[in-house]
Amino acid sequence: MTSALLRHAPARLQTRTAPGRGMLLSIILVTYLMIILDVSIVITALPEIHESLHFSSTGLSWVQNAYTLTFGGLLLLGARAGDILGRRRVFIAGIVVFTAASFLGGLATSAAWLLGARALQGVGAAVAAPASLALLMTHFREGAERTRALALYSAVASGGGSIGLVLGGLLTQWVSWRAGLFINVPVGITLVALAVRYLPESNRIPGHFDVPGAVASTLGMTSLVYGFVRAASDGWTDPITLAAFVTGIVMLAVFVLIERRATQPITPLRLFRSRTRVGAYVARVLVVGGMFGMFFFVTQYLQGVRELGALDAGLAFLPMTLAMFAMVRAVPRISARIGDGPMLAGGLSVALVGMVWLSRLAVETPYISGVALPMVVLGLGMGAAFAPLTAAGLSGVGPTDAGAASGLVNVAHQLGGSLGLGMLVTVFASAQHAAADATPFAARDDLAQAVATALTGSAILLAVALVAVVLTIWRPFSDRVAVDVADAAR
């Protein structure tokens, strides 16, 4: 599959970009697809992982969180590393670490071993991902060329999760849950060989690493997510739950103080002077939180309530995947006519309709009308929203801040997945306990009701994201440019 993508993608792109950039974009897209796939490829395998490695019900979410937290927490440091050491060198190093960690994860014989490997995967992803987006930003000219490249990149960001569900289900049912990790090994080796040959090296920017800032941000976000997961199993008044929330808030405050005083911060605070970019970061956290929560809980519904196998559960997401990629192809043309702001707001509105529709799940819900059709609506909305959302997060950024801004876009993506899932796991657990108390011995009904409640939480996250977009991004273009220029001049 990877070799086919690498073989055919350049041919399509060379009609619009320089030949070398066709291969460059192919390498970037396949790398980012591999990284995004590993957020969701294990979801359809979770029941088997749960049984094989003896995870607790709430601890199972850490199979995702161990990856997304180290990924999100170290992204800013990874982006800085690309600026200082050279983006090609850092990009290759990240793929090597990611590939090695995938191999170790496939060999796991205990929960702790798997979580350690997943965390190491996150480290590799944190190094490779921001370098990939920064390479895209610096090698594709602003305008139609970059818009097309960003549309493809956004398609991977939005559609990669659902592709991972299908691929994970196929590998789990036909081979083993371990195959979802082992598949990264040949793909990673191929990418390293191609990157050495085709990727240009960037100029290095003299400087040093803001290690204290990276440590503070990672500890802060890890503590917050752990607090939500702990609350799901031990309650909101549990001393460890409260300590986790307090630690998270304190560490994030320390992070801001470090960045204010650092000579070369991993997160230049000037990037937050633009309302457009801030709105894009906030909206991305909320959108990704709602979407990955949906992946996690609909998978539980399909396997636990409808009693589908891993492959069938993965294939059940195919309508959304197809709708999403179909819409992505039309995004550049539509955005050119109506503007990015209306495109983003309209896409989120459509996605919200799909999520509300999907949240009506029950034990006897028909697949076509109750699952497939709302997924099509959701896929169309997400396909329309992600490209302008990515563009808004990079709005007005100069070449010197390309790495940091790319890191922030990816941080918002991973932070949304971790925090969103952490919060929705708490909602799910509370709803499941309430349903069990009301209707004892009706396990399938309890699970369906809890999943529906969690999906309502996902719909709320999308609704808040839509409000954030309307307030900060969807303004007349001339007004938005004027505000961003004024903000940048402060």
HUZIPE-V733236 format. One line per field, one symbol per residue. ss: DSSP state (A for helix, B for strand, O for the rest). A space follows every 10 residues. Layout:
ss = ???
This chain:
ss = OAAAAAAAAA AAAOOOOOAA AAAAAAAAAA AAAAAAAAAA OOOOOAAAAA AAAOOOOOAA AAAAAAAAAA AAAAAAAAAA AAAAAOAAAA AAAAAAAAAA AAAAAAOOOO AAAAAAAAAA AAAAAAAAAA AAAAAAAAAO OOOAAAAAAA AAAAAAAAAA AAAAAAAAAA AAAAOOOOAA AAAAAAAAAA AAAAAAAAOO OOOOOOOOOO AAAAAAAAAA AAAAAAAAAA AAAAOOOOAA AAAAAAAAAA AAAAAAAAAA AOOOOOOOAA AAAOAAAAAA AAAAAAAAAA AAAAAAAAAA AAAAOOOOOA AAAAAOOAAA AAAAAAAAAA AAAAAAAAOA AAAAAAAAAA AAAAAAAAOO OOOOOOAAAA AAAAAAAAAA AAAAAAAAAA AAAOOOOOAA AAAAAAAAAA AAAAAAAAAA AAAAAAAAAA AAAAAAAAOO OOAAAAAAAA AAAAAAAAAA AAAAAAAAAA AAOOOOAAAA AAAAAAAAAO
